Amino acid sequence: MADNVHEFRPKPADTEKITINLGYVDLGQIDLMVQEGFYSNRTDFIRTAIRKQIERHADVVKQSTARKSLDLGLRNFSRENLEAARRAGEMLHINVLGLATIAQDVTPDLARATIASISVLGALHATPAVKAALADRMR
């Protein structure tokens, strides 16, 4: 029976947890709107408010994304990608608005040999050793 058990790789989270501080009155107003059924919970309210602000400023975000040459969304850098860049003698300039992931099997030496700069607006998922190796290249 144990031969039929397979361990799956855990799915990476598609959200990032943040913490905010709110005044008691603001928090109470949010709770009231939740209680009245306008939102399912505090998180629903906060996500909705953030999305409305992002929509309100969509033109500015679009212009800034183009001006800064940002990759929008999810960007994954595998060991194979970085090894190919090293073989080609290329240095990467990573600019991501969203989630940038450097694979778990990328060594700090490989990251330093292939990544000239890294700027992530959102979240960067990489091993602590790779993050430390790239610390002086992060903007």
C-alpha positions, 0 to 999 in steps of 0.5 A: 500500500505504501507503494501507492503513496506519492508526495506532491510538490506543494503548490506555491501561493498565488498571493502574498500576505501583508499586514496593515495598521488601521484606526479603530474607527476605520476598522469598525466601519469595515466590520459594519459593512461586513455585518451588513452583508456588503462584503463577506469579510475584512479581506474581501473589503480590503481587496476590493478597495485595493482593486478599485484604486488600481483601476482608478490609476490604471493609466499611470500603472500602464505608462510606468510599466512601459517606461520602466520596461517591466515584465507584468505578471509571473516570471520564473527563472529556472536553472536551465534558463540561467545556465543558457544565459551563462553559456551565451555570455549574457547578463540578465536585467530582471524587471518584474511587476508581479511575482519573480521566482528563481528556482530552488535549484539555482545556486548563489554562484549561478545567480551572481554569474547571470543576473546583473540587476533585479527589480521586483515590484511585488514579490521575489521568491528565491532561496535565502542564499540566492537573495543574499548573493543578489542583495547588492544587485537589487533595486 
